[in-house]
Amino acid sequence: MATRLLQHRASTGERSVILAIDDEAWLLVGTTTIRALANDAIAQGLSLLEMARRRPLGAPIDIAAALAEGALLAPIDHDDPAHLLMTGTGLTHLGSAEGRDKMHKQATPAEAQTDSMRMFLEGLAGGKPAPGETGQQPEWFYKGDGSQLVGPGQPLKVPDFAKDGSEEPELAGIYIIDGDGKPWRLGFALANEFSDHVTERHNYLWLAHSKLRQAALGPELLIGSAPRHIEGMSRIRREGKTIWEKAFLSGEDNMSHTIANLEHHHFKYELFRRPGDVHVHFFGTATLSFSDGVTTQDGDVFEISAAPFALPLSNPLTCETTHSPAVGVL
């Protein structure tokens, strides 16, 4: 049984939450956001599923039709985008070092091991500690706040100064911080952790710059633990034709770190335990079209799908032409 929550916005602007169990889905009466539902669950000491089941079921809904109509939103948001933080970890999946290593090796003597490969191997050796123990910390990066979060069907924008805009198909964990500063995982979403790989390839110290981009979440929040093995498909469509597609793997069986270890090394920082904040944390990938020599262009459409998510994540690429303003002096 795959249980998911979705956020719906009607043509009138009215918002609601959808409970989806396998192939059936219903609107939840009196529930407008997943964040509010999660806060109620924390306050009452219930799981998110238990809280959802206590809400009256409204009309059944066809979530595929709702997606086609543009009525589904990202599965998490915040009234104040500054209180939603998007972050991530890299080199976390088996095979994820290969593409990165290729990027950085050209600037490194052939006999030397790149920093990316060293970090991957350290994670492979120590990224899956026993319960209660602390494992090797992963690579970590910041993507932005809630203003950079894109929902299903919305365009992913390439800034005018960017060198590239490419997909990264993966899972993201969704979290909320309670009034006592304790993080709670709500579930998992399908994600496109959109990045600038040309900028990153120039020098790995520019990784931070390459990650300051928008990112997209699929419409479904998968409740409970993620399957240990997830196999999905990532595609790029151009003018209606598929120009690239490749399977991607996720889940802990395909990772060099446990999710618990990645969570520990993010939330160990007090600034990430601010009451009321929402966190979207991307867990990494080993599959990139950029590694296969694909150059994206304006109008391309990224599509990512993976069971147990019933719906794909699809976003068109848009290249911006506006320039950032010069800094004034007071």
C-alpha positions as CSV (number, residue, x, y, z in Angstrom):
1,M,0.0,0.0,0.0
2,A,1.5,3.4,-1.1
3,T,0.0,6.2,0.9
4,R,0.5,9.8,-0.3
5,L,-0.6,13.3,0.5
6,L,-1.0,16.0,-2.2
7,Q,-1.9,19.7,-2.2
8,H,-4.7,20.8,-4.5
9,R,-5.7,24.3,-5.6
10,A,-9.1,24.7,-7.3
11,S,-9.8,27.2,-10.0
12,T,-11.4,29.4,-7.4
13,G,-8.1,29.5,-5.5
14,E,-9.4,27.4,-2.7
15,R,-6.8,25.0,-1.3
16,S,-7.2,21.5,0.0
17,V,-5.2,18.3,0.8
18,I,-5.7,15.0,-0.9
19,L,-5.2,11.6,0.7
20,A,-4.2,9.0,-1.9
21,I,-4.0,5.3,-1.1
22,D,-2.9,3.1,-4.0
23,D,-5.2,4.0,-6.9
24,E,-7.9,5.8,-4.9
25,A,-7.8,9.4,-3.7
26,W,-10.1,11.8,-1.8
27,L,-10.2,15.4,-0.7
28,L,-9.9,15.8,3.1
29,V,-12.6,18.0,4.5
30,G,-11.4,21.1,6.4
31,T,-7.7,20.6,5.6
32,T,-6.0,23.2,3.5
33,T,-2.2,22.5,3.7
34,I,0.0,19.5,4.5
35,R,2.0,21.8,6.8
36,A,-1.1,22.5,8.9
37,L,-2.0,18.8,9.0
38,A,1.6,18.0,10.2
39,N,1.5,20.6,12.9
40,D,-1.8,19.1,14.2
41,A,-0.3,15.6,14.1
42,I,2.7,16.8,16.2
43,A,0.4,18.6,18.7
44,Q,-1.8,15.5,19.1
45,G,1.1,13.0,19.2
46,L,-0.2,11.2,16.1
47,S,1.5,10.1,12.9
48,L,0.7,12.1,9.8
49,L,-1.3,9.1,8.4
50,E,-3.3,8.8,11.6
51,M,-4.0,12.5,11.5
52,A,-5.2,12.3,7.9
53,R,-7.4,9.4,8.6
54,R,-9.2,11.4,11.4
55,R,-10.2,14.0,8.9
56,P,-13.5,13.4,7.1
57,L,-13.2,12.2,3.5
58,G,-14.7,14.4,0.9
59,A,-15.3,13.8,-2.7
60,P,-13.1,11.3,-4.6
61,I,-10.6,12.9,-7.0
62,D,-8.7,11.7,-10.1
63,I,-5.2,12.9,-9.3
64,A,-3.9,12.3,-12.8
65,A,-6.6,14.5,-14.2
66,A,-5.9,17.1,-11.5
67,L,-2.2,17.1,-12.5
68,A,-3.1,17.6,-16.2
69,E,-5.4,20.5,-15.2
70,G,-2.5,22.2,-13.3
71,A,-4.4,21.9,-10.0
72,L,-1.6,20.1,-8.0
73,L,1.0,22.1,-6.1
74,A,4.3,21.1,-4.6
75,P,3.5,18.9,-1.5
76,I,5.0,21.4,0.9
77,D,5.2,25.2,1.2
78,H,5.3,27.9,3.8
79,D,3.4,31.2,4.1
80,D,6.7,32.9,4.5
81,P,9.2,31.5,1.9
82,A,12.1,32.6,4.1
83,H,11.1,29.8,6.5
84,L,11.5,27.0,4.0
85,L,15.1,26.0,3.4
86,M,16.3,23.8,0.5
87,T,19.5,21.9,1.0
88,G,21.1,18.7,-0.1
89,T,23.8,16.1,0.0
90,G,25.9,14.9,-2.9
91,L,28.1,11.8,-3.6
92,T,25.6,9.7,-1.6
93,H,24.6,7.1,-4.2
94,L,26.6,4.1,-5.5
95,G,28.0,5.2,-8.8
96,S,27.5,8.9,-8.0
97,A,31.2,9.7,-7.9
98,E,31.8,8.6,-11.5
99,G,30.2,11.6,-13.2
100,R,31.7,14.1,-10.7
101,D,35.1,12.5,-10.9
102,K,35.1,12.9,-14.7
103,M,34.3,16.6,-14.2
104,H,37.2,17.2,-11.9
105,K,39.9,14.8,-13.1
106,Q,40.9,16.9,-16.1
107,A,42.4,19.5,-13.7
108,T,44.1,16.8,-11.5
109,P,47.2,14.7,-12.2
110,A,46.2,11.3,-13.5
111,E,47.7,9.5,-10.6
112,A,46.0,11.6,-8.0
113,Q,42.6,10.9,-6.4
114,T,40.1,13.7,-6.8
115,D,38.5,15.2,-3.6
116,S,35.2,14.0,-5.0
117,M,36.3,10.4,-5.2
118,R,37.9,10.7,-1.7
119,M,34.6,11.9,-0.2
120,F,32.6,9.2,-2.0
121,L,34.9,6.5,-0.7
122,E,34.8,7.9,2.8
123,G,31.0,7.8,2.7
124,L,31.1,4.3,1.3
125,A,33.3,3.2,4.3
126,G,31.5,5.1,7.0
127,G,28.1,6.4,5.7
128,K,26.0,3.6,7.1
129,P,26.7,3.5,10.9
130,A,24.9,1.2,13.3
131,P,21.8,2.7,15.1
132,G,22.9,5.2,17.7
133,E,26.4,5.7,16.2
134,T,27.6,8.7,14.1
135,G,28.8,8.0,10.6
136,Q,30.9,9.9,8.1
137,Q,29.5,13.3,7.2
138,P,28.5,13.8,3.6
139,E,29.0,16.6,1.1
140,W,26.4,19.3,1.9
141,F,25.1,22.3,-0.1
142,Y,22.5,25.0,0.1
143,K,20.0,25.7,-2.7
144,G,17.9,28.5,-1.5
145,D,14.7,29.3,0.4
146,G,11.1,28.7,-0.5
147,S,11.1,31.3,-3.2
148,Q,13.2,28.8,-5.3
149,L,10.8,25.9,-4.9
150,V,9.0,24.9,-8.1
151,G,5.9,22.8,-8.3
152,P,4.8,20.2,-10.9
153,G,4.4,21.7,-14.4
154,Q,6.1,25.0,-13.5
155,P,9.1,26.2,-15.4
156,L,12.6,25.8,-14.1
157,K,14.5,29.0,-14.9
158,V,18.1,29.3,-16.0
159,P,19.5,32.7,-14.9
160,D,21.1,34.9,-17.5
161,F,24.5,34.3,-15.9
162,A,24.3,30.5,-15.8
163,K,26.3,28.2,-18.1
164,D,23.9,25.3,-17.9
165,G,20.6,24.1,-16.6
166,S,20.4,20.3,-16.1
167,E,18.2,17.8,-14.2
168,E,19.2,15.7,-11.2
169,P,16.5,13.1,-10.5
170,E,16.3,12.1,-6.9
171,L,14.3,11.8,-3.7
172,A,13.9,14.7,-1.2
173,G,13.0,14.4,2.4
174,I,10.4,16.9,3.7
175,Y,10.7,18.0,7.4
176,I,9.1,20.4,9.8
177,I,10.6,21.7,13.1
178,D,8.3,21.7,16.1
179,G,8.0,24.3,18.8
180,D,10.7,22.6,20.9
181,G,13.2,22.6,18.0
182,K,12.8,18.9,17.1
183,P,12.8,17.9,13.4
184,W,10.0,15.6,12.1
185,R,10.2,13.9,8.8
186,L,6.8,14.1,7.0
187,G,7.8,11.9,4.1
188,F,9.5,11.9,0.7
189,A,8.9,13.6,-2.6
190,L,10.1,12.9,-6.1
191,A,12.5,15.8,-7.0
192,N,14.5,17.5,-9.7
193,E,17.5,19.1,-8.0
194,F,18.2,21.4,-10.9
195,S,21.9,22.5,-11.2
196,D,24.5,24.2,-13.3
197,H,27.1,21.4,-14.1
198,V,29.2,23.5,-16.5
199,T,29.9,26.0,-13.7
200,E,30.7,23.1,-11.3
201,R,33.0,21.4,-13.8
202,H,35.1,24.6,-14.2
203,N,36.3,24.2,-10.6
204,Y,34.7,22.1,-7.8
205,L,35.0,25.1,-5.5
206,W,32.3,26.6,-7.6
207,L,29.9,23.8,-6.5
208,A,28.2,26.2,-4.1
209,H,27.5,28.6,-7.0
210,S,26.2,25.8,-9.2
211,K,23.6,24.7,-6.7
212,L,22.0,28.2,-6.2
213,R,19.2,27.4,-8.6
214,Q,15.6,26.5,-8.4
215,A,14.4,23.0,-7.7
216,A,11.2,21.1,-8.4
217,L,9.1,18.7,-6.3
218,G,6.6,16.2,-7.6
219,P,3.1,16.5,-6.4
220,E,3.0,13.5,-4.0
221,L,4.3,13.3,-0.5
222,L,5.0,9.6,0.2
223,I,4.2,8.9,3.9
224,G,6.3,6.6,6.0
225,S,9.6,5.0,5.1
226,A,10.9,5.1,1.6
227,P,11.4,1.7,-0.1
228,R,14.9,0.5,0.1
229,H,15.1,0.1,-3.7
230,I,13.6,2.7,-6.0
231,E,14.0,2.5,-9.7
232,G,12.8,5.4,-11.9
233,M,13.2,7.0,-15.3
234,S,14.6,10.4,-16.2
235,R,13.8,11.9,-19.6
236,I,14.4,15.1,-21.6
237,R,11.8,15.9,-24.3
238,R,12.5,18.5,-27.0
239,E,9.7,19.5,-29.3
240,G,7.7,16.5,-28.3
241,K,10.4,14.0,-28.9
242,T,12.5,12.2,-26.3
243,I,16.2,13.1,-26.8
244,W,17.6,11.4,-23.7
245,E,16.3,8.9,-21.2
246,K,18.0,6.8,-18.5
247,A,17.0,4.8,-15.4
248,F,18.0,6.1,-12.0
249,L,18.2,4.3,-8.7
250,S,17.6,5.5,-5.2
251,G,16.6,4.1,-1.8
252,E,19.2,2.9,0.8
253,D,20.1,-0.2,-1.0
254,N,21.6,2.0,-3.8
255,M,23.2,4.6,-1.4
256,S,26.5,4.9,0.3
257,H,24.8,6.6,3.3
258,T,21.7,5.8,5.3
259,I,19.0,8.5,5.3
260,A,19.3,8.7,9.1
261,N,23.0,9.6,8.8
262,L,22.3,12.3,6.2
263,E,19.5,13.6,8.5
264,H,21.9,13.6,11.5
265,H,24.5,15.7,9.8
266,H,22.0,18.2,8.6
267,F,20.0,18.7,11.7
268,K,23.0,18.6,14.1
269,Y,23.3,22.4,13.3
270,E,21.1,24.4,15.7
271,L,20.3,26.9,13.0
272,F,18.4,24.1,11.1
273,R,16.3,23.4,14.2
274,R,14.4,26.8,14.3
275,P,10.8,26.2,15.4
276,G,8.3,26.5,12.6
277,D,10.7,26.1,9.7
278,V,10.2,23.7,6.9
279,H,13.2,21.8,5.3
280,V,13.4,20.2,1.8
281,H,16.6,18.1,1.8
282,F,17.7,16.5,-1.5
283,F,19.4,13.1,-1.1
284,G,21.5,12.9,-4.3
285,T,21.6,11.0,-7.5
286,A,23.9,9.0,-9.7
287,T,22.2,9.8,-13.0
288,L,22.8,13.0,-15.1
289,S,22.1,13.8,-18.7
290,F,25.1,16.1,-18.5
291,S,27.4,13.2,-17.9
292,D,26.2,11.7,-21.2
293,G,27.1,14.9,-23.1
294,V,23.6,16.4,-23.3
295,T,23.3,20.2,-23.6
296,T,19.9,21.4,-22.6
297,Q,18.1,24.3,-24.3
298,D,15.2,26.7,-23.8
299,G,11.9,24.8,-24.1
300,D,13.2,21.3,-23.2
301,V,11.0,19.4,-20.8
302,F,12.4,17.3,-17.9
303,E,10.3,14.3,-16.8
304,I,11.0,12.2,-13.8
305,S,9.0,9.2,-12.7
306,A,9.4,6.4,-10.2
307,A,7.2,3.9,-8.3
308,P,5.7,4.1,-5.7
309,F,4.9,7.6,-6.9
310,A,1.9,7.4,-9.2
311,L,2.5,10.7,-10.9
312,P,5.5,12.0,-12.8
313,L,7.3,15.3,-12.2
314,S,7.5,17.3,-15.4
315,N,9.0,20.8,-15.8
316,P,9.8,22.9,-18.9
317,L,13.2,24.8,-19.1
318,T,13.1,28.5,-19.5
319,C,16.2,30.7,-20.1
320,E,16.0,34.1,-18.5
321,T,17.3,37.2,-20.3
322,T,16.9,39.7,-17.4
323,H,20.1,40.9,-15.7
324,S,20.7,41.4,-12.0
325,P,20.8,45.1,-11.0
326,A,24.0,46.8,-10.1
327,V,24.6,47.4,-6.3
328,G,23.8,51.0,-5.3
329,V,25.8,52.9,-2.7
330,L,24.1,54.9,0.0
